[in-house]
Amino acid sequence: MGPPDEYCQSGRDITRSLYSIVIGLMGNQSRAVALPNLALTTKHAFFCTQLSEYQYDSYLLDPSLEEMVTILIAPIRKVVHDVTIGDFKGQPMNEHGHLVFYMLYFISKTRGYKTVVKFLPHEVADVEPTFEFLRMLNLRKTPWETRYVLLIWLSLMCMIPFDLKSIDSQASKASDRIPLVDQMIETAKTYLDRAGKDRDAASLFLARLLTRKDTCDLYLPEFVDWAKSALSSSPIIFLAIGLLGTLCWIFKIGQREVLLPIAESLEDFLVFIESRELFMSNSTMKKLIVKLSQRVGLCLLKPRVAAWRYQRGNRSLASNLGMDLALEAGKLDKISTAIAEDTEDDENFDVPEAIEDVIERLMNGLRDRDTIVRWSAAKGMGRISNRLPKDMADDVVGSIFELFSEDVFELPNGEPDVSSVSEHTWHGACLAVAELSRRGLLLPHRLAELIPWIILALRFDIKRGAHSVGSNVRDSACYVCWSFARAYTPDVLDAHVRKLSNTLIAVSVFDRDINIRRASSAAFQENVGRMGIFPHGIEIVTVADYFSVGNISNSFLTVAPFIAGFPEYRRYLSEHLLEFVIPHWDIAVREVAAESMARIAVLDLDYACSDIIPSLIRMASSLDSAIRHGALITLGKTCKAVKAHLSQPLDQCFSAEALESIANVVPSVPEFALSGFGSEHIRQALCVHITSLSEAAWPINASAIESWKNIVYTTLERVEEPLQKLASDTFRAFVVQYGLSDSEFEYCLNKASPPPNTFVDRLGQRGFALALGEIDYREAKNVGWVSRVVEALAVTADHTSAVFADAEARRNSVNAVTNIIRVLDRKYQQVISPELSKKILEIYFKGLEDYSIDHRGDVGSWSREASMLGLEVMVPLVARLDAEAESSSSSAVRYLSDEDHTLALSKLLQQSVEKIDRIRACAAMVMTTILYTTSAGPSSTPAEQEVEQQELSSEYVLRAAHREQVMQVLPKNDDMNWLQASEVYPRVVQLLNLPEYRSDLLVGFIVSAGGLTESLVRHSSACLTEFVSNLPITRNDMETDNDGDSAPYLTLVEFGNEIMKVVERYEGQDRVIVPLLEVLDMLFESGCMLMMEGEYDFAPMVRFVRRQTIKCKDTRKLSASIRTFCGLCALGGKIKNAILLELLRLLVHPFPKIRRTTADSMYLMLNVDEPTPETEKVGEILVNSDWNQSVAMLTPLRDQIYPLLHLEKPKPVPTTAALRAK
């Protein structure tokens, strides 16, 4: 929350807003409340929005709370009096009256009714009118918020110190009964079976009413008897909740003398409720049973403070700070003595037998599966124990301790096995222990027995199926430790400090759940602040605070190593990692724990070599896959970290047996762990292990190396893509350290690009393609392989190649080529020849043309994206190297020509306007990188590069045509969102004027404008139509600049020619042709194409559209062709007659949908011109005919249209069989 002054001002603003609403409600009053209007409803919504901001810090409303309540309660009181005893008596309240009640409820919801009720009026004159107003409300039509506020208000007025008989206008002195009370009770009973908050308010109202001195003797027993009979006769769950809630309130606020006779009879009532399955299946009912039972028990026991309880000195903060408060302390001692004297001695204190039933019910509540029941039972245990004798309370504590040992078995090593225990029981037991401790009822001699169980509870994490249980147990155990700090003196806990501090620290930094880490950190901080006996407490709490342990990576990798820097915690943290965290069921926790162990191990190298690493070696052979996985990762990373920090050779720190054991970890992994269920995790751990040891240059024997190769090679053939990527990284580390033989290289090459007429392993092709890109070809031994690798990857990456590769293999091949370039860096031209560089560029260009589709969608987009990212690496690097070579020698051979630069930019521009958002964003990023790459080396700082760019524009290494115009469209620091079509297309469409980029860019626009995505089609087609409509028809219509030089510009005729070039290039590829037909229909409909009539030959376009209808079964393509035909008909002449013949042919197409589309389109087309009798007759035939009929029935109807349109019916072409018969 913000500064207090700001929220005080905000509170005043809310008050003013509330005042304006009430003024609007009460203004223009012709009835009890003004008529509704929209402005007031809007203000009401704004008020609730403002108030909801205080939900979590509602105390900030206190300075303005009284004024808010007063503003609202004033009109409510006026309305209540007006409609009950005033001028509007009997009239119902309208909507805005309920609006005021709702706002008052919203305030009470935000701040709490106990605070708000303090500011409500409680005058005697309001009692009868308010109750009468409540009785007038219609239960079905009245909002529950109105009833809730009235009941809460009545519950306050029930506390007035006057006899209700003196208030009741209908009361009679001759009768003990009070009619007003009778009516109140009967009315409140009707709300007890409601499901809303008004039921809770009615319970409080009844409790306040029935516990008054003038009503309790007569009405309270009657109500209890009615409650018993009501639940016996009609077991309704909502009524049961309301009745038990009322009884709980009665036993909370009633006098013990009045409640004792009732309390003794309620045990049978509770037993009856517990016998009904309907009631015991509801968590709220169980909580109320536990709550009522504990309050009955408190009523049966005399109010007393246990004299035997443990008290930690003076509770005064001033006394704890050492201030001289002897007088006050003396007073407190006298008060404590008086309490002890007033209570009976433990030996003479009689406990009712019913208390045993209460305690048993509370014990069962501690085992319940619902948290609210356990929490209520735990608090009840604390309250009941505070009134028991010492011996009996000690028995209760012992019973709670026994909950920890339920279903706990002893392992062969003597450790307890908690895998079979109930997490609900342990959670309830921890809550009860915390409550007892907080109240001083857990005596110090019990701590030695309790602490071991609490240590187990702090580490309680049991896997059940696909998830784990125990987070609530660990949280409650932290609460226990927190309560220890507030209950005991340092000397009491001194014997247990080591265990508690170590465990709390370990849980604070290594627990999986953020709330547990924070809870443990808070408990540790409380103990540090109140006891001061935890080692290095102040230094630790300044680092391990609420926020630092909130992020799991920061907690494991930063806070834990810092704490491990203190010797008191170092080894325990390592042991905790080994025992609980590295074998954790969550793979993410195991991975971050491995890194944490590596950072902690280097703090004590001797301990790491003698204990940690040998323990990890033993764990790596475990049959549990989680333990094996965590141990393998941790062992690799720890060995790497330890070796980096050792100042001595390994053989002096490790024995020969230990080094051999580490080398044999991978070969000892059984085969079933590498191929069975969960094998992907084991393989991932093995890859990390091998990578770490390879990077550490760990001494490995020849047999282990062969085992490592086998793991890497078989993992590269796995189906999981992340696993293949990890294996390729392992392959790189392994090859760098241990090398790759010629035979192994041939094996990898054949796997990535199998020879013709051989079996193709698709999965192996994907993985080994990645692996080939990880080899460092800068080394002299590997230089000769690079040309063969690029050739092989070119075949695999080519989507048109006869050697078919799936989408993943093609993408991985492109990524491998990119990785080769990235590794070569400035040695590119020393290793790659110009011819091979051309081959690489061809790989990227072919990848940009990959539009393969399978059941997953446009999988070719993976290759296109990889190709663009490859161009981002290659073009700037090679262009910079070319520029450096030219500057040193004029005869240097350029690897990338100007045409290559232009073509690369053209291909990227096409991708920047296509339909996939991700591809557009990637293309924009790559173009920006390429356009603004300068001749400055990569080591130059951004500031230096910016200065150079400002001084010399020629420093840009890209030599593409019209680079300046493209840079104007793509500014370097532009914040345009390329994922939004509405921002992209209006800017890029202007580049169609540039002839070098026009063809590819137009294809991108066509695919987007003719697509299926509504938002994409709307923006792209609108931009394209607007652009085309503004084009000059011919060159003669173009305007020139003042100096006579014409800028690159497109004419409408040239646009038509470009359309036909797209047809020649892509005919037969429906990916482009179908959208092209849609775009042509759009352009003809808008009239853009018709403007060049007489200047352009449309005959080739007509023939193209006709070819698309021949033997075509794609309804979308046929429909687009029909609409394009109708657009071409506007040209008239012979073209129109030829098109009409085609349309009439389609009128009898085998597909009914096409026949209907043709008829509709022809009808609309013929009605464009002024109608003639013949066209009207044709229109009647088109409209009135059922085109779903068979072709045989429709052919005569179609034939009637030929003469009407002055067309000659085509003669049927004789078939081959007919010619032979002749």
Steps between C-alpha positions, in 0.01 A plus 500: 500500500604856450584770759244550780434862398407385151247250632357746746437732207354206308273421795371858495438468127296185559300679768422788263403252228272323747344826605423597139336162442277534805407856405401374153298220653308724737464794265170559312333275754141420420510161671710350773797498265559674165444320170793316341726659244810389310734765640447388859553136405831595339605694811409201714721271290785751522461517879522121532807495276672762714413320821618159377857637481501495883406131526841388629580810708153593616624671817596796282127577477470562876552880492203537264297197604267669746414774253429245227268295720323812625438622144337169409311421819322838507290438184450137607351612834279750321373240255439247781293748698315631192382163374408363846354785702537808275331658200589212263378224731451170321672605178786280375852631466632534144830397342709791621405433857654157465800670339569686825478177695738335255757777545481465877545125463797557269665715766441230762636234264816704449564609858312228688157520661644505854666832426216653299230408751660730757387802299138389453233678714341298780214712625187350654278679249663308214433147626136449403512693169814313388351161585170590333692608191678164494167316522362697204778384264420245234750215530493423127532856373718664765880487460664305777732792574201700625394223738858452617544866597165511680575183700845625599344830607234319703768285665657823628170645619428180691777602738318809632490495883123534526240235558348405163156481657521872569583560135236271350181695428300175498634361829263408784589507867289193567717279276866411530534474125602797291318514163782694337752233600269223378471669164874564480582138571250367247621741233866420564426128481388542140850617407685209661448273198633756252826437316633858509657739746160597635494161677815592693354837592178333619706264718673794666169684543337198666799445727496861617125483555487166680789574738345815644417484869132573435463227235749221575299321770187466290605501136842336496388149610210523256734582214735214585207255513373634169845459346517137606155419367556695177813303412339173598193555283658676199873432449572796270867584476455879481267500799745286695781745426284791610394331824849390598634844415240654728586264784869580458426870532278434804777311680750769411311804631263347757545489880634170637229474767229516235673263260596223745158326502494506121861389459446175683222400258683586178731196498220271383405759238857506364514119496177496299642745245819298468296191423349660188718447191339799327633734766844343541576525129493881522819672616317803642278273710802314637670827587190625683468171690860532619450867585177439691650203683801702623277787613276259686811364666617849593159562651521182708845596632541787742665811354857487624853553383715193556739577781737231376550648154846611391544879486791669333558785747317826451296538187566875494725619218639771728603240756667291234702804397630528856307806615445545873135410546521352846172652607312377202666159530389486862145572395515226243630256757214590732250445220653163413492402868137601528410287199683203649325544835155531344538171316479170674806286551560241232452223752151624600386591150223276365470462125156407363483168321368670188844660454638164394249486216592855401872420493437182301298698247778757474760225454296359214473849360881521489495201263228638272571543130376862497740773610232720657395212725858425610570866566186539711583181693855621566378829646245309706774280641691806614199661663381184675849409624536844656218411745606144578706375793866443430485121491202488268648767273820299488296198389352715222849602388605136501198405289593768248858370488361154429347637181852540362579133555188364330595275205870582547732202453865464581746445219793255533735791566283616790351800317120546504311427178217753452397392151176344629384774734212735436604854418171621649583346839848652507368838398237497773753384758743779407224761524398370841860499623545858378185612684610328820846647474372849429284486814783364717324164546787297352740469788877508429561138603285392204720671241757221484225263394338748260796651313587184300144479372505868403827447313332220304197721439721776360624250238165327443469456123350171379427414139153362441443403140579788266518761776628541854336575833636672805525870422238575765692287752822689434316830526346408836840377624641845421214642707607275788858629478370856487293439813808359680670836460211681668442243775837396642811664635834443326628268772204263444572461129876515526534121484298488178640804325732310269227274363241775466727759341647256248162360399333840474784631287489196272123532454530876446728459201428151364125441528310469175206724596544874527261538795692236699833669436356829615332344804822329606694822447248685718532237775879524486481880512263486801737273688797722416320812616355361824776262611823608337654156535486388136854513353559795264131581519520870418728447199270230363165677546631804313556275196235228536203736518144476372586610147835327448366152581191563290684423175607136495806560282622783719431298812691192381782670312564820695359484854594137569869538400519816712367320807726203425788740542446467877657174623212433740256452213720383212506127552138478608392678183705256294352203684149640459557535126630145474223345706189696409543740208713319242265196515195730491201390292492829303753500216533880504598491868759231432657704222534819702616298802784358292627847420461603863703199615776589255521850648497378860746216444783734399480668842644186663699302243620239748146418608386499137769250402461277803122499552289682242636343181515144642140538619393616156676202340299264721176684424569481125455124514160519667206320339278803571502708184458828691800429722710383205404805293585750773824323590624487141444871439643600837803272467595648163459861607669447835800324346537782250481768771735316734761442230490868404581600860756232579861612512628142501473221244195280524693188593621674817145589606323184392603140531539288189184311596300825526619621159415163350157506665427841348608376157277192533187688603372525141589143395328365811160645407278200416340468159144513630568847644593622150198370313215449743249736657669821614814426300493851354586640844788258550637581155472870571696451823761292319544770238550767766739268684708426190502869398624610843776240518605568141527874565699420814738274300438223751731199455294221340612158380435371148209273593321788672552719192332237284211486743470879487491493119229238503288710739544813287429326170191315622369818666535686170254245359234565764166650407511777766629821340638658822689178562648508149611859551660410832673201342640722224647732765651196670637388163676835464660485845602138450656562156689808619661304784536147364491551123313326216649236274445481125283191532285668762464805278387281209247334729357839604495624140315193373248531780431866420485447123455132413629385159236439230303176513583441867282495809434845643478529877287811540578553867871440448496739206366776723750446780815443295421802284524708816814318609685575175449868570672471837839393364768770512618521138765758584729218607739381230382140531137597438543756219473236230164384629315829470421480127362149532294600800350800324419290192334235714303755701393671177343175381324444834379861524356507146125443513501419127778242524441139397649394835201592711560644845227595744442855620708461816799364306482786248485757776785338692712490185453872446580566866812285471626705206435817698690361795797419275510861384465628856792287619724590206431871550791701355667185367206449266684591181804298606295180524207558261565543128293746291323211328413341834380835628264520202374156597433616853310802373299271275410286802352804671312617190350155448408488867306825456294327231405207724123510545451133587182409683405192700245418770676746732452793263762713329808305609698667223495816713762333721743488211412852390563636847828308527606629158431859599701460818777351287499802271520718811831331584644451151423820311645752752806282563585430136414854389734640764776259397446597134529867590823439692643295213414772244658767716825305510501371141300621202526157333345312791217262413169597653306217659169688477418709197269800497237278341532256792446784746194618311355151466547429871321821590225424249440156649486648849252765390273227367507326837431827679153528344390138514225369719679349803566760769812326631655489154430870439665596828803282427538647150485855636766423761731344241453784251580758765819315590611468138409854396686670782811284511809716460860424411593552866613176658284320751731612780411864447275652760147610403596861563792477254282335239236771535761774446633325191152456358427869544825602331500271198188342358723296267619298799192280475620172355172404332507587130139426416318715247297791638638439848416854609132461410479172690670656801238775502231234532701310762660755736758351733345593830141466388254359753251370245330176603550259214251261654222750425382490139345845536848651549701295254319512166436877467872565532647217291257533207692804372797278419302350210623800304854357507540262202771286664269402787166520325454138397576335834321768698189469283489125562505564874216750472297262283534214746393723789218687323357178358528305824240386750585700814244779519716768665799424278290506182330824602821698555710355218225519237405853599861618467550323169175632353576856606850477357385360165216751469751789522734364233532681164376289213805538277840670509354793312269570796785519752602826663869593510698698752595860438844400375347265246628177659225249565528288813442124482130463460249237400224539241172313486598330175828386656306375798288288268815363338639416844180311574553289189864441599373360829268277297786370286716441809247333726235344275423158638573609858164559663673662796544810283250453218187479716585820694590661166152427369353651819714811453399533135134479599561771762680726251232461233227561755670820613539610135881530516570257217226641278677838486757364253243373250635574154859520628540140608431163338279300734481194275792316672333563834171354374680192371676465835173511692342251259788257555433507873144372446596204282483170691509686829332359810601772746179691576685802638710527186197455275300761693785752476531431125127557450512833680808601298317408179213724600744783567659454156153514339495873569752537214233415242560396139636163401649449845157524655350249255784255561456532875122457478555173317727386784245604761223315320722193494542529878124528546484125445810416701479167691522685837168659612690764700683615186173510305341717769804729518503541122129584488528756780810664350347516149183654635692773682723559198209534256322747728793740497409634157163638403264200471353389168212258444751228418711554812184516714395164358845361574475637854168325553650170390802548727293596804203269468685180412600248763867448423520209743319280247686252281705621206270319255202703621691829504658474154179597311461803725859598434450459123218757510751767601721475188260674256399753763863609529547482123751219536545197284484178693833317473489174316600198709840357420461139385663243724761253381247218504263697276775575249592134481136405442492733201 
